[in-house]
Amino acid sequence: MNEIICPHYKKAFQVDEAGFADILSQVRTREFESELHERIAMLEREKQNEVKLTEEKTRNEVQKVLAGKDAELASLQASRQADLAK
């Protein structure tokens, strides 16, 4: 027999091996589920952060390409204007 002290009433009581195993299983299951939910939430936050970072990187790359194309277009227009002026 195992003796357990109730955390609420601070009284000791006896439980047999089967009852003790059942209580232990409940505690383990609750703790496991709690840790699992915390881990899932953390992974979701990490995933969201990665998505935001990837979106920002993609946005920056597109801006660089657009800036390069704008510069190329301006150069071609200036060259065309120079050719027309001749």
PyMOL Python script that loads the backbone (N, CA, C, O; Angstrom):
from pymol import cmd

cmd.read_pdbstr("""\
ATOM      1  N   MET A   1       0.839  -1.180   0.000  1.00  0.00           N
ATOM      2  CA  MET A   1       0.000   0.000   0.000  1.00  0.00           C
ATOM      3  C   MET A   1       0.889   1.251   0.000  1.00  0.00           C
ATOM      4  O   MET A   1       1.931   1.304   0.654  1.00  0.00           O
ATOM      5  N   ASN A   2       0.448   2.222  -0.738  1.00  0.00           N
ATOM      6  CA  ASN A   2       1.158   3.491  -0.805  1.00  0.00           C
ATOM      7  C   ASN A   2       0.367   4.546  -0.049  1.00  0.00           C
ATOM      8  O   ASN A   2      -0.864   4.540  -0.033  1.00  0.00           O
ATOM      9  N   GLU A   3       1.094   5.432   0.563  1.00  0.00           N
ATOM     10  CA  GLU A   3       0.457   6.518   1.298  1.00  0.00           C
ATOM     11  C   GLU A   3       0.608   7.799   0.489  1.00  0.00           C
ATOM     12  O   GLU A   3       1.704   8.154   0.055  1.00  0.00           O
ATOM     13  N   ILE A   4      -0.502   8.476   0.297  1.00  0.00           N
ATOM     14  CA  ILE A   4      -0.510   9.734  -0.456  1.00  0.00           C
ATOM     15  C   ILE A   4      -1.058  10.815   0.454  1.00  0.00           C
ATOM     16  O   ILE A   4      -2.000  10.588   1.213  1.00  0.00           O
ATOM     17  N   ILE A   5      -0.457  11.996   0.370  1.00  0.00           N
ATOM     18  CA  ILE A   5      -0.936  13.139   1.143  1.00  0.00           C
ATOM     19  C   ILE A   5      -1.711  14.042   0.196  1.00  0.00           C
ATOM     20  O   ILE A   5      -1.193  14.490  -0.826  1.00  0.00           O
ATOM     21  N   CYS A   6      -2.954  14.297   0.557  1.00  0.00           N
ATOM     22  CA  CYS A   6      -3.813  15.155  -0.254  1.00  0.00           C
ATOM     23  C   CYS A   6      -3.272  16.585  -0.197  1.00  0.00           C
ATOM     24  O   CYS A   6      -3.118  17.145   0.888  1.00  0.00           O
ATOM     25  N   PRO A   7      -2.981  17.184  -1.372  1.00  0.00           N
ATOM     26  CA  PRO A   7      -2.438  18.546  -1.370  1.00  0.00           C
ATOM     27  C   PRO A   7      -3.453  19.587  -0.898  1.00  0.00           C
ATOM     28  O   PRO A   7      -3.067  20.655  -0.423  1.00  0.00           O
ATOM     29  N   HIS A   8      -4.727  19.288  -1.024  1.00  0.00           N
ATOM     30  CA  HIS A   8      -5.763  20.248  -0.637  1.00  0.00           C
ATOM     31  C   HIS A   8      -6.064  20.171   0.863  1.00  0.00           C
ATOM     32  O   HIS A   8      -6.094  21.190   1.554  1.00  0.00           O
ATOM     33  N   TYR A   9      -6.284  18.952   1.352  1.00  0.00           N
ATOM     34  CA  TYR A   9      -6.664  18.784   2.756  1.00  0.00           C
ATOM     35  C   TYR A   9      -5.475  18.477   3.661  1.00  0.00           C
ATOM     36  O   TYR A   9      -5.620  18.489   4.884  1.00  0.00           O
ATOM     37  N   LYS A  10      -4.323  18.206   3.099  1.00  0.00           N
ATOM     38  CA  LYS A  10      -3.092  17.901   3.849  1.00  0.00           C
ATOM     39  C   LYS A  10      -3.264  16.664   4.740  1.00  0.00           C
ATOM     40  O   LYS A  10      -2.668  16.584   5.814  1.00  0.00           O
ATOM     41  N   LYS A  11      -4.066  15.718   4.299  1.00  0.00           N
ATOM     42  CA  LYS A  11      -4.276  14.486   5.059  1.00  0.00           C
ATOM     43  C   LYS A  11      -3.734  13.321   4.249  1.00  0.00           C
ATOM     44  O   LYS A  11      -3.824  13.295   3.022  1.00  0.00           O
ATOM     45  N   ALA A  12      -3.171  12.360   4.962  1.00  0.00           N
ATOM     46  CA  ALA A  12      -2.628  11.170   4.318  1.00  0.00           C
ATOM     47  C   ALA A  12      -3.721  10.120   4.184  1.00  0.00           C
ATOM     48  O   ALA A  12      -4.590   9.988   5.045  1.00  0.00           O
ATOM     49  N   PHE A  13      -3.658   9.375   3.082  1.00  0.00           N
ATOM     50  CA  PHE A  13      -4.571   8.246   2.917  1.00  0.00           C
ATOM     51  C   PHE A  13      -3.844   7.136   2.176  1.00  0.00           C
ATOM     52  O   PHE A  13      -2.860   7.378   1.477  1.00  0.00           O
ATOM     53  N   GLN A  14      -4.334   5.938   2.334  1.00  0.00           N
ATOM     54  CA  GLN A  14      -3.707   4.757   1.754  1.00  0.00           C
ATOM     55  C   GLN A  14      -4.405   4.387   0.443  1.00  0.00           C
ATOM     56  O   GLN A  14      -5.630   4.460   0.337  1.00  0.00           O
ATOM     57  N   VAL A  15      -3.617   3.997  -0.537  1.00  0.00           N
ATOM     58  CA  VAL A  15      -4.166   3.465  -1.782  1.00  0.00           C
ATOM     59  C   VAL A  15      -3.425   2.185  -2.124  1.00  0.00           C
ATOM     60  O   VAL A  15      -2.234   2.049  -1.843  1.00  0.00           O
ATOM     61  N   ASP A  16      -4.141   1.248  -2.735  1.00  0.00           N
ATOM     62  CA  ASP A  16      -3.485   0.005  -3.134  1.00  0.00           C
ATOM     63  C   ASP A  16      -2.682   0.255  -4.407  1.00  0.00           C
ATOM     64  O   ASP A  16      -2.715   1.354  -4.959  1.00  0.00           O
ATOM     65  N   GLU A  17      -1.974  -0.746  -4.862  1.00  0.00           N
ATOM     66  CA  GLU A  17      -1.096  -0.601  -6.030  1.00  0.00           C
ATOM     67  C   GLU A  17      -1.885  -0.200  -7.277  1.00  0.00           C
ATOM     68  O   GLU A  17      -1.430   0.643  -8.050  1.00  0.00           O
ATOM     69  N   ALA A  18      -3.051  -0.789  -7.476  1.00  0.00           N
ATOM     70  CA  ALA A  18      -3.858  -0.472  -8.659  1.00  0.00           C
ATOM     71  C   ALA A  18      -4.339   0.979  -8.608  1.00  0.00           C
ATOM     72  O   ALA A  18      -4.293   1.683  -9.616  1.00  0.00           O
ATOM     73  N   GLY A  19      -4.797   1.423  -7.450  1.00  0.00           N
ATOM     74  CA  GLY A  19      -5.238   2.808  -7.297  1.00  0.00           C
ATOM     75  C   GLY A  19      -4.091   3.784  -7.479  1.00  0.00           C
ATOM     76  O   GLY A  19      -4.245   4.834  -8.104  1.00  0.00           O
ATOM     77  N   PHE A  20      -2.937   3.428  -6.925  1.00  0.00           N
ATOM     78  CA  PHE A  20      -1.754   4.273  -7.062  1.00  0.00           C
ATOM     79  C   PHE A  20      -1.343   4.371  -8.530  1.00  0.00           C
ATOM     80  O   PHE A  20      -1.026   5.455  -9.020  1.00  0.00           O
ATOM     81  N   ALA A  21      -1.349   3.231  -9.229  1.00  0.00           N
ATOM     82  CA  ALA A  21      -0.991   3.222 -10.649  1.00  0.00           C
ATOM     83  C   ALA A  21      -1.970   4.067 -11.453  1.00  0.00           C
ATOM     84  O   ALA A  21      -1.570   4.771 -12.380  1.00  0.00           O
ATOM     85  N   ASP A  22      -3.254   4.001 -11.100  1.00  0.00           N
ATOM     86  CA  ASP A  22      -4.266   4.793 -11.792  1.00  0.00           C
ATOM     87  C   ASP A  22      -4.040   6.288 -11.576  1.00  0.00           C
ATOM     88  O   ASP A  22      -4.106   7.072 -12.523  1.00  0.00           O
ATOM     89  N   ILE A  23      -3.774   6.679 -10.343  1.00  0.00           N
ATOM     90  CA  ILE A  23      -3.512   8.095 -10.032  1.00  0.00           C
ATOM     91  C   ILE A  23      -2.256   8.565 -10.756  1.00  0.00           C
ATOM     92  O   ILE A  23      -2.235   9.648 -11.341  1.00  0.00           O
ATOM     93  N   LEU A  24      -1.215   7.747 -10.713  1.00  0.00           N
ATOM     94  CA  LEU A  24       0.040   8.087 -11.379  1.00  0.00           C
ATOM     95  C   LEU A  24      -0.175   8.246 -12.883  1.00  0.00           C
ATOM     96  O   LEU A  24       0.375   9.159 -13.499  1.00  0.00           O
ATOM     97  N   SER A  25      -0.970   7.365 -13.466  1.00  0.00           N
ATOM     98  CA  SER A  25      -1.269   7.436 -14.894  1.00  0.00           C
ATOM     99  C   SER A  25      -2.010   8.728 -15.230  1.00  0.00           C
ATOM    100  O   SER A  25      -1.724   9.365 -16.244  1.00  0.00           O
ATOM    101  N   GLN A  26      -2.956   9.112 -14.383  1.00  0.00           N
ATOM    102  CA  GLN A  26      -3.707  10.349 -14.614  1.00  0.00           C
ATOM    103  C   GLN A  26      -2.791  11.563 -14.563  1.00  0.00           C
ATOM    104  O   GLN A  26      -2.895  12.467 -15.393  1.00  0.00           O
ATOM    105  N   VAL A  27      -1.902  11.574 -13.591  1.00  0.00           N
ATOM    106  CA  VAL A  27      -0.973  12.702 -13.454  1.00  0.00           C
ATOM    107  C   VAL A  27      -0.054  12.765 -14.664  1.00  0.00           C
ATOM    108  O   VAL A  27       0.155  13.835 -15.235  1.00  0.00           O
ATOM    109  N   ARG A  28       0.497  11.617 -15.058  1.00  0.00           N
ATOM    110  CA  ARG A  28       1.382  11.581 -16.225  1.00  0.00           C
ATOM    111  C   ARG A  28       0.649  12.039 -17.480  1.00  0.00           C
ATOM    112  O   ARG A  28       1.179  12.822 -18.268  1.00  0.00           O
ATOM    113  N   THR A  29      -0.577  11.543 -17.658  1.00  0.00           N
ATOM    114  CA  THR A  29      -1.352  11.907 -18.842  1.00  0.00           C
ATOM    115  C   THR A  29      -1.623  13.403 -18.866  1.00  0.00           C
ATOM    116  O   THR A  29      -1.477  14.038 -19.911  1.00  0.00           O
ATOM    117  N   ARG A  30      -2.012  13.974 -17.745  1.00  0.00           N
ATOM    118  CA  ARG A  30      -2.278  15.413 -17.671  1.00  0.00           C
ATOM    119  C   ARG A  30      -1.017  16.218 -17.966  1.00  0.00           C
ATOM    120  O   ARG A  30      -1.048  17.184 -18.728  1.00  0.00           O
ATOM    121  N   GLU A  31       0.087  15.809 -17.357  1.00  0.00           N
ATOM    122  CA  GLU A  31       1.350  16.520 -17.581  1.00  0.00           C
ATOM    123  C   GLU A  31       1.775  16.403 -19.043  1.00  0.00           C
ATOM    124  O   GLU A  31       2.212  17.381 -19.650  1.00  0.00           O
ATOM    125  N   PHE A  32       1.645  15.206 -19.602  1.00  0.00           N
ATOM    126  CA  PHE A  32       2.020  14.995 -20.995  1.00  0.00           C
ATOM    127  C   PHE A  32       1.183  15.872 -21.914  1.00  0.00           C
ATOM    128  O   PHE A  32       1.716  16.527 -22.810  1.00  0.00           O
ATOM    129  N   GLU A  33      -0.133  15.886 -21.693  1.00  0.00           N
ATOM    130  CA  GLU A  33      -1.013  16.707 -22.525  1.00  0.00           C
ATOM    131  C   GLU A  33      -0.692  18.187 -22.380  1.00  0.00           C
ATOM    132  O   GLU A  33      -0.718  18.930 -23.361  1.00  0.00           O
ATOM    133  N   SER A  34      -0.395  18.611 -21.175  1.00  0.00           N
ATOM    134  CA  SER A  34      -0.044  20.010 -20.942  1.00  0.00           C
ATOM    135  C   SER A  34       1.233  20.370 -21.695  1.00  0.00           C
ATOM    136  O   SER A  34       1.292  21.394 -22.375  1.00  0.00           O
ATOM    137  N   GLU A  35       2.253  19.525 -21.571  1.00  0.00           N
ATOM    138  CA  GLU A  35       3.514  19.779 -22.270  1.00  0.00           C
ATOM    139  C   GLU A  35       3.318  19.724 -23.779  1.00  0.00           C
ATOM    140  O   GLU A  35       3.911  20.507 -24.521  1.00  0.00           O
ATOM    141  N   LEU A  36       2.485  18.795 -24.225  1.00  0.00           N
ATOM    142  CA  LEU A  36       2.217  18.670 -25.652  1.00  0.00           C
ATOM    143  C   LEU A  36       1.549  19.932 -26.194  1.00  0.00           C
ATOM    144  O   LEU A  36       1.935  20.431 -27.251  1.00  0.00           O
ATOM    145  N   HIS A  37       0.560  20.445 -25.485  1.00  0.00           N
ATOM    146  CA  HIS A  37      -0.123  21.671 -25.925  1.00  0.00           C
ATOM    147  C   HIS A  37       0.827  22.868 -25.919  1.00  0.00           C
ATOM    148  O   HIS A  37       0.770  23.708 -26.816  1.00  0.00           O
ATOM    149  N   GLU A  38       1.693  22.948 -24.921  1.00  0.00           N
ATOM    150  CA  GLU A  38       2.677  24.039 -24.880  1.00  0.00           C
ATOM    151  C   GLU A  38       3.620  23.947 -26.069  1.00  0.00           C
ATOM    152  O   GLU A  38       3.940  24.954 -26.701  1.00  0.00           O
ATOM    153  N   ARG A  39       4.061  22.737 -26.366  1.00  0.00           N
ATOM    154  CA  ARG A  39       4.988  22.525 -27.480  1.00  0.00           C
ATOM    155  C   ARG A  39       4.313  22.868 -28.815  1.00  0.00           C
ATOM    156  O   ARG A  39       4.921  23.495 -29.682  1.00  0.00           O
ATOM    157  N   ILE A  40       3.062  22.454 -28.968  1.00  0.00           N
ATOM    158  CA  ILE A  40       2.324  22.764 -30.199  1.00  0.00           C
ATOM    159  C   ILE A  40       2.179  24.272 -30.363  1.00  0.00           C
ATOM    160  O   ILE A  40       2.365  24.798 -31.461  1.00  0.00           O
ATOM    161  N   ALA A  41       1.854  24.963 -29.291  1.00  0.00           N
ATOM    162  CA  ALA A  41       1.707  26.423 -29.351  1.00  0.00           C
ATOM    163  C   ALA A  41       3.034  27.083 -29.715  1.00  0.00           C
ATOM    164  O   ALA A  41       3.068  28.019 -30.514  1.00  0.00           O
ATOM    165  N   MET A  42       4.123  26.593 -29.127  1.00  0.00           N
ATOM    166  CA  MET A  42       5.440  27.150 -29.426  1.00  0.00           C
ATOM    167  C   MET A  42       5.795  26.924 -30.896  1.00  0.00           C
ATOM    168  O   MET A  42       6.307  27.827 -31.558  1.00  0.00           O
ATOM    169  N   LEU A  43       5.523  25.719 -31.408  1.00  0.00           N
ATOM    170  CA  LEU A  43       5.819  25.427 -32.807  1.00  0.00           C
ATOM    171  C   LEU A  43       4.963  26.272 -33.745  1.00  0.00           C
ATOM    172  O   LEU A  43       5.437  26.695 -34.799  1.00  0.00           O
ATOM    173  N   GLU A  44       3.723  26.520 -33.378  1.00  0.00           N
ATOM    174  CA  GLU A  44       2.858  27.389 -34.187  1.00  0.00           C
ATOM    175  C   GLU A  44       3.421  28.811 -34.241  1.00  0.00           C
ATOM    176  O   GLU A  44       3.440  29.443 -35.297  1.00  0.00           O
ATOM    177  N   ARG A  45       3.883  29.306 -33.078  1.00  0.00           N
ATOM    178  CA  ARG A  45       4.480  30.653 -33.056  1.00  0.00           C
ATOM    179  C   ARG A  45       5.737  30.693 -33.916  1.00  0.00           C
ATOM    180  O   ARG A  45       5.948  31.648 -34.663  1.00  0.00           O
ATOM    181  N   GLU A  46       6.574  29.661 -33.817  1.00  0.00           N
ATOM    182  CA  GLU A  46       7.787  29.611 -34.630  1.00  0.00           C
ATOM    183  C   GLU A  46       7.439  29.579 -36.115  1.00  0.00           C
ATOM    184  O   GLU A  46       8.086  30.241 -36.927  1.00  0.00           O
ATOM    185  N   LYS A  47       6.419  28.809 -36.461  1.00  0.00           N
ATOM    186  CA  LYS A  47       5.995  28.715 -37.857  1.00  0.00           C
ATOM    187  C   LYS A  47       5.521  30.071 -38.363  1.00  0.00           C
ATOM    188  O   LYS A  47       5.877  30.483 -39.467  1.00  0.00           O
ATOM    189  N   GLN A  48       4.723  30.761 -37.565  1.00  0.00           N
ATOM    190  CA  GLN A  48       4.239  32.083 -37.960  1.00  0.00           C
ATOM    191  C   GLN A  48       5.399  33.058 -38.141  1.00  0.00           C
ATOM    192  O   GLN A  48       5.407  33.855 -39.080  1.00  0.00           O
ATOM    193  N   ASN A  49       6.376  32.993 -37.243  1.00  0.00           N
ATOM    194  CA  ASN A  49       7.542  33.872 -37.359  1.00  0.00           C
ATOM    195  C   ASN A  49       8.330  33.565 -38.623  1.00  0.00           C
ATOM    196  O   ASN A  49       8.796  34.482 -39.300  1.00  0.00           O
ATOM    197  N   GLU A  50       8.486  32.276 -38.950  1.00  0.00           N
ATOM    198  CA  GLU A  50       9.199  31.888 -40.162  1.00  0.00           C
ATOM    199  C   GLU A  50       8.453  32.366 -41.407  1.00  0.00           C
ATOM    200  O   GLU A  50       9.071  32.833 -42.364  1.00  0.00           O
ATOM    201  N   VAL A  51       7.144  32.250 -41.392  1.00  0.00           N
ATOM    202  CA  VAL A  51       6.339  32.707 -42.534  1.00  0.00           C
ATOM    203  C   VAL A  51       6.502  34.213 -42.712  1.00  0.00           C
ATOM    204  O   VAL A  51       6.693  34.690 -43.830  1.00  0.00           O
ATOM    205  N   LYS A  52       6.429  34.958 -41.620  1.00  0.00           N
ATOM    206  CA  LYS A  52       6.589  36.417 -41.701  1.00  0.00           C
ATOM    207  C   LYS A  52       7.974  36.785 -42.219  1.00  0.00           C
ATOM    208  O   LYS A  52       8.114  37.685 -43.046  1.00  0.00           O
ATOM    209  N   LEU A  53       8.996  36.088 -41.730  1.00  0.00           N
ATOM    210  CA  LEU A  53      10.363  36.358 -42.170  1.00  0.00           C
ATOM    211  C   LEU A  53      10.520  36.061 -43.658  1.00  0.00           C
ATOM    212  O   LEU A  53      11.136  36.837 -44.387  1.00  0.00           O
ATOM    213  N   THR A  54       9.965  34.942 -44.105  1.00  0.00           N
ATOM    214  CA  THR A  54      10.043  34.579 -45.518  1.00  0.00           C
ATOM    215  C   THR A  54       9.300  35.589 -46.381  1.00  0.00           C
ATOM    216  O   THR A  54       9.781  35.962 -47.451  1.00  0.00           O
ATOM    217  N   GLU A  55       8.146  36.030 -45.932  1.00  0.00           N
ATOM    218  CA  GLU A  55       7.394  37.044 -46.678  1.00  0.00           C
ATOM    219  C   GLU A  55       8.197  38.331 -46.789  1.00  0.00           C
ATOM    220  O   GLU A  55       8.247  38.946 -47.855  1.00  0.00           O
ATOM    221  N   GLU A  56       8.820  38.738 -45.698  1.00  0.00           N
ATOM    222  CA  GLU A  56       9.615  39.974 -45.699  1.00  0.00           C
ATOM    223  C   GLU A  56      10.815  39.846 -46.636  1.00  0.00           C
ATOM    224  O   GLU A  56      11.129  40.779 -47.376  1.00  0.00           O
ATOM    225  N   LYS A  57      11.483  38.696 -46.607  1.00  0.00           N
ATOM    226  CA  LYS A  57      12.628  38.483 -47.507  1.00  0.00           C
ATOM    227  C   LYS A  57      12.178  38.532 -48.963  1.00  0.00           C
ATOM    228  O   LYS A  57      12.842  39.137 -49.804  1.00  0.00           O
ATOM    229  N   THR A  58      11.056  37.898 -49.253  1.00  0.00           N
ATOM    230  CA  THR A  58      10.534  37.891 -50.620  1.00  0.00           C
ATOM    231  C   THR A  58      10.173  39.303 -51.057  1.00  0.00           C
ATOM    232  O   THR A  58      10.471  39.704 -52.182  1.00  0.00           O
ATOM    233  N   ARG A  59       9.533  40.054 -50.174  1.00  0.00           N
ATOM    234  CA  ARG A  59       9.174  41.440 -50.478  1.00  0.00           C
ATOM    235  C   ARG A  59      10.431  42.259 -50.790  1.00  0.00           C
ATOM    236  O   ARG A  59      10.447  43.036 -51.744  1.00  0.00           O
ATOM    237  N   ASN A  60      11.479  42.084 -49.986  1.00  0.00           N
ATOM    238  CA  ASN A  60      12.726  42.819 -50.209  1.00  0.00           C
ATOM    239  C   ASN A  60      13.369  42.440 -51.539  1.00  0.00           C
ATOM    240  O   ASN A  60      13.876  43.302 -52.257  1.00  0.00           O
ATOM    241  N   GLU A  61      13.347  41.142 -51.866  1.00  0.00           N
ATOM    242  CA  GLU A  61      13.926  40.704 -53.136  1.00  0.00           C
ATOM    243  C   GLU A  61      13.159  41.288 -54.318  1.00  0.00           C
ATOM    244  O   GLU A  61      13.760  41.716 -55.304  1.00  0.00           O
ATOM    245  N   VAL A  62      11.845  41.305 -54.220  1.00  0.00           N
ATOM    246  CA  VAL A  62      11.025  41.878 -55.292  1.00  0.00           C
ATOM    247  C   VAL A  62      11.318  43.371 -55.431  1.00  0.00           C
ATOM    248  O   VAL A  62      11.406  43.882 -56.547  1.00  0.00           O
ATOM    249  N   GLN A  63      11.467  44.071 -54.315  1.00  0.00           N
ATOM    250  CA  GLN A  63      11.785  45.502 -54.361  1.00  0.00           C
ATOM    251  C   GLN A  63      13.132  45.740 -55.042  1.00  0.00           C
ATOM    252  O   GLN A  63      13.280  46.684 -55.818  1.00  0.00           O
ATOM    253  N   LYS A  64      14.117  44.879 -54.751  1.00  0.00           N
ATOM    254  CA  LYS A  64      15.433  45.023 -55.389  1.00  0.00           C
ATOM    255  C   LYS A  64      15.322  44.822 -56.895  1.00  0.00           C
ATOM    256  O   LYS A  64      15.897  45.585 -57.672  1.00  0.00           O
ATOM    257  N   VAL A  65      14.586  43.798 -57.304  1.00  0.00           N
ATOM    258  CA  VAL A  65      14.417  43.530 -58.733  1.00  0.00           C
ATOM    259  C   VAL A  65      13.701  44.697 -59.399  1.00  0.00           C
ATOM    260  O   VAL A  65      14.101  45.136 -60.478  1.00  0.00           O
ATOM    261  N   LEU A  66      12.647  45.203 -58.768  1.00  0.00           N
ATOM    262  CA  LEU A  66      11.918  46.341 -59.335  1.00  0.00           C
ATOM    263  C   LEU A  66      12.802  47.578 -59.439  1.00  0.00           C
ATOM    264  O   LEU A  66      12.747  48.299 -60.434  1.00  0.00           O
ATOM    265  N   ALA A  67      13.610  47.823 -58.426  1.00  0.00           N
ATOM    266  CA  ALA A  67      14.508  48.983 -58.465  1.00  0.00           C
ATOM    267  C   ALA A  67      15.511  48.831 -59.608  1.00  0.00           C
ATOM    268  O   ALA A  67      15.813  49.800 -60.303  1.00  0.00           O
ATOM    269  N   GLY A  68      16.023  47.623 -59.802  1.00  0.00           N
ATOM    270  CA  GLY A  68      16.954  47.375 -60.907  1.00  0.00           C
ATOM    271  C   GLY A  68      16.283  47.578 -62.254  1.00  0.00           C
ATOM    272  O   GLY A  68      16.870  48.162 -63.164  1.00  0.00           O
ATOM    273  N   LYS A  69      15.060  47.100 -62.382  1.00  0.00           N
ATOM    274  CA  LYS A  69      14.319  47.260 -63.641  1.00  0.00           C
ATOM    275  C   LYS A  69      13.987  48.732 -63.889  1.00  0.00           C
ATOM    276  O   LYS A  69      14.045  49.200 -65.026  1.00  0.00           O
ATOM    277  N   ASP A  70      13.641  49.453 -62.835  1.00  0.00           N
ATOM    278  CA  ASP A  70      13.372  50.888 -62.984  1.00  0.00           C
ATOM    279  C   ASP A  70      14.621  51.623 -63.456  1.00  0.00           C
ATOM    280  O   ASP A  70      14.547  52.492 -64.324  1.00  0.00           O
ATOM    281  N   ALA A  71      15.762  51.271 -62.883  1.00  0.00           N
ATOM    282  CA  ALA A  71      17.019  51.911 -63.284  1.00  0.00           C
ATOM    283  C   ALA A  71      17.351  51.561 -64.733  1.00  0.00           C
ATOM    284  O   ALA A  71      17.795  52.417 -65.497  1.00  0.00           O
ATOM    285  N   GLU A  72      17.136  50.310 -65.105  1.00  0.00           N
ATOM    286  CA  GLU A  72      17.399  49.882 -66.479  1.00  0.00           C
ATOM    287  C   GLU A  72      16.474  50.610 -67.453  1.00  0.00           C
ATOM    288  O   GLU A  72      16.908  51.039 -68.522  1.00  0.00           O
ATOM    289  N   LEU A  73      15.218  50.746 -67.089  1.00  0.00           N
ATOM    290  CA  LEU A  73      14.249  51.449 -67.928  1.00  0.00           C
ATOM    291  C   LEU A  73      14.637  52.921 -68.082  1.00  0.00           C
ATOM    292  O   LEU A  73      14.581  53.474 -69.180  1.00  0.00           O
ATOM    293  N   ALA A  74      15.027  53.543 -66.981  1.00  0.00           N
ATOM    294  CA  ALA A  74      15.440  54.952 -67.040  1.00  0.00           C
ATOM    295  C   ALA A  74      16.667  55.107 -67.931  1.00  0.00           C
ATOM    296  O   ALA A  74      16.768  56.069 -68.693  1.00  0.00           O
ATOM    297  N   SER A  75      17.592  54.170 -67.836  1.00  0.00           N
ATOM    298  CA  SER A  75      18.798  54.223 -68.663  1.00  0.00           C
ATOM    299  C   SER A  75      18.444  54.069 -70.138  1.00  0.00           C
ATOM    300  O   SER A  75      18.969  54.793 -70.984  1.00  0.00           O
ATOM    301  N   LEU A  76      17.562  53.135 -70.445  1.00  0.00           N
ATOM    302  CA  LEU A  76      17.157  52.930 -71.838  1.00  0.00           C
ATOM    303  C   LEU A  76      16.400  54.140 -72.375  1.00  0.00           C
ATOM    304  O   LEU A  76      16.577  54.525 -73.531  1.00  0.00           O
ATOM    305  N   GLN A  77      15.563  54.733 -71.543  1.00  0.00           N
ATOM    306  CA  GLN A  77      14.829  55.925 -71.981  1.00  0.00           C
ATOM    307  C   GLN A  77      15.790  57.084 -72.230  1.00  0.00           C
ATOM    308  O   GLN A  77      15.629  57.826 -73.199  1.00  0.00           O
ATOM    309  N   ALA A  78      16.783  57.241 -71.364  1.00  0.00           N
ATOM    310  CA  ALA A  78      17.767  58.313 -71.552  1.00  0.00           C
ATOM    311  C   ALA A  78      18.574  58.062 -72.818  1.00  0.00           C
ATOM    312  O   ALA A  78      18.872  58.993 -73.565  1.00  0.00           O
ATOM    313  N   SER A  79      18.922  56.814 -73.054  1.00  0.00           N
ATOM    314  CA  SER A  79      19.677  56.467 -74.258  1.00  0.00           C
ATOM    315  C   SER A  79      18.831  56.734 -75.502  1.00  0.00           C
ATOM    316  O   SER A  79      19.334  57.250 -76.500  1.00  0.00           O
ATOM    317  N   ARG A  80      17.582  56.392 -75.443  1.00  0.00           N
ATOM    318  CA  ARG A  80      16.672  56.624 -76.570  1.00  0.00           C
ATOM    319  C   ARG A  80      16.522  58.120 -76.832  1.00  0.00           C
ATOM    320  O   ARG A  80      16.542  58.563 -77.981  1.00  0.00           O
ATOM    321  N   GLN A  81      16.372  58.898 -75.752  1.00  0.00           N
ATOM    322  CA  GLN A  81      16.248  60.348 -75.905  1.00  0.00           C
ATOM    323  C   GLN A  81      17.519  60.931 -76.526  1.00  0.00           C
ATOM    324  O   GLN A  81      17.458  61.841 -77.353  1.00  0.00           O
ATOM    325  N   ALA A  82      18.666  60.394 -76.117  1.00  0.00           N
ATOM    326  CA  ALA A  82      19.935  60.883 -76.674  1.00  0.00           C
ATOM    327  C   ALA A  82      20.028  60.537 -78.152  1.00  0.00           C
ATOM    328  O   ALA A  82      20.492  61.344 -78.957  1.00  0.00           O
ATOM    329  N   ASP A  83      19.579  59.317 -78.509  1.00  0.00           N
ATOM    330  CA  ASP A  83      19.609  58.920 -79.919  1.00  0.00           C
ATOM    331  C   ASP A  83      18.649  59.775 -80.751  1.00  0.00           C
ATOM    332  O   ASP A  83      18.963  60.126 -81.888  1.00  0.00           O
ATOM    333  N   LEU A  84      17.494  60.109 -80.197  1.00  0.00           N
ATOM    334  CA  LEU A  84      16.530  60.936 -80.918  1.00  0.00           C
ATOM    335  C   LEU A  84      17.024  62.375 -81.064  1.00  0.00           C
ATOM    336  O   LEU A  84      16.701  63.050 -82.041  1.00  0.00           O
ATOM    337  N   ALA A  85      17.796  62.835 -80.103  1.00  0.00           N
ATOM    338  CA  ALA A  85      18.300  64.210 -80.137  1.00  0.00           C
ATOM    339  C   ALA A  85      19.372  64.376 -81.206  1.00  0.00           C
ATOM    340  O   ALA A  85      19.623  65.500 -81.642  1.00  0.00           O
ATOM    341  N   LYS A  86      20.006  63.305 -81.637  1.00  0.00           N
ATOM    342  CA  LYS A  86      21.074  63.410 -82.641  1.00  0.00           C
ATOM    343  C   LYS A  86      20.564  63.669 -84.002  1.00  0.00           C
ATOM    344  O   LYS A  86      21.347  63.780 -84.944  1.00  0.00           O
TER     345      LYS A  86
END
""", "prot")
cmd.dss("prot")
cmd.show_as("cartoon", "prot")
cmd.util.cbc("prot")
cmd.orient("prot")
